[in-house]
Amino acid sequence: MADTSIMAAQKALTDSLITKSGVVGTAIGLCEAAPCIKVYIARRDEELLKQIPDTFMGFRVDVEVTGEFRARDTTS
């Protein structure tokens, strides 16, 4: 289970970033064996990257270009 402080940090960062065009999600992950916040973006955008902090509430922020997320069809 993730530490509640990183969970609070992830929620706060998500709330501030998710409405920005190009941000598709966030998660808690590991960066060099330490807890970090992952920010997923649809494409590399220098203007968007300037708006994402390197650290947030004491945790490293790692940005990954993932493309758009789409729901998988589970009906078949």
Contacts in CASP RR format, 6 or more apart in sequence:
PFRMAT RR
TARGET T0000
AUTHOR 0000-0000-0000
METHOD contacts of the structure
MODEL  1
MADTSIMAAQKALTDSLITKSGVVGTAIGLCEAAPCIKVYIARRDEELLK
QIPDTFMGFRVDVEVTGEFRARDTTS
2 28 0 8 1.000
2 35 0 8 1.000
3 35 0 8 1.000
5 57 0 8 1.000
6 28 0 8 1.000
6 35 0 8 1.000
6 37 0 8 1.000
6 59 0 8 1.000
7 28 0 8 1.000
8 57 0 8 1.000
9 37 0 8 1.000
9 56 0 8 1.000
9 57 0 8 1.000
9 58 0 8 1.000
9 59 0 8 1.000
10 26 0 8 1.000
10 27 0 8 1.000
10 28 0 8 1.000
10 37 0 8 1.000
12 56 0 8 1.000
12 57 0 8 1.000
13 26 0 8 1.000
13 37 0 8 1.000
13 39 0 8 1.000
13 53 0 8 1.000
13 56 0 8 1.000
13 57 0 8 1.000
13 61 0 8 1.000
14 25 0 8 1.000
14 26 0 8 1.000
17 23 0 8 1.000
17 26 0 8 1.000
17 39 0 8 1.000
17 51 0 8 1.000
17 52 0 8 1.000
18 25 0 8 1.000
18 26 0 8 1.000
20 48 0 8 1.000
20 51 0 8 1.000
21 48 0 8 1.000
22 41 0 8 1.000
22 42 0 8 1.000
22 43 0 8 1.000
22 45 0 8 1.000
22 48 0 8 1.000
23 39 0 8 1.000
23 40 0 8 1.000
23 41 0 8 1.000
23 42 0 8 1.000
23 48 0 8 1.000
23 52 0 8 1.000
24 40 0 8 1.000
24 41 0 8 1.000
24 42 0 8 1.000
24 66 0 8 1.000
24 67 0 8 1.000
24 68 0 8 1.000
24 69 0 8 1.000
25 39 0 8 1.000
25 40 0 8 1.000
25 69 0 8 1.000
26 37 0 8 1.000
26 38 0 8 1.000
26 39 0 8 1.000
26 40 0 8 1.000
27 37 0 8 1.000
27 38 0 8 1.000
27 40 0 8 1.000
28 35 0 8 1.000
28 36 0 8 1.000
28 37 0 8 1.000
28 38 0 8 1.000
29 35 0 8 1.000
29 36 0 8 1.000
29 37 0 8 1.000
29 38 0 8 1.000
29 62 0 8 1.000
30 36 0 8 1.000
31 60 0 8 1.000
31 62 0 8 1.000
34 60 0 8 1.000
35 59 0 8 1.000
36 59 0 8 1.000
36 60 0 8 1.000
36 61 0 8 1.000
36 62 0 8 1.000
37 56 0 8 1.000
37 59 0 8 1.000
37 60 0 8 1.000
37 61 0 8 1.000
37 62 0 8 1.000
38 61 0 8 1.000
38 62 0 8 1.000
38 63 0 8 1.000
38 64 0 8 1.000
39 52 0 8 1.000
39 61 0 8 1.000
39 62 0 8 1.000
39 63 0 8 1.000
39 64 0 8 1.000
40 63 0 8 1.000
40 64 0 8 1.000
40 65 0 8 1.000
40 66 0 8 1.000
40 67 0 8 1.000
40 69 0 8 1.000
41 48 0 8 1.000
41 49 0 8 1.000
41 52 0 8 1.000
41 63 0 8 1.000
41 64 0 8 1.000
41 65 0 8 1.000
41 66 0 8 1.000
41 67 0 8 1.000
42 65 0 8 1.000
42 66 0 8 1.000
42 67 0 8 1.000
42 68 0 8 1.000
43 65 0 8 1.000
43 67 0 8 1.000
44 65 0 8 1.000
49 63 0 8 1.000
52 61 0 8 1.000
52 63 0 8 1.000
53 61 0 8 1.000
54 60 0 8 1.000
54 61 0 8 1.000
55 61 0 8 1.000
END
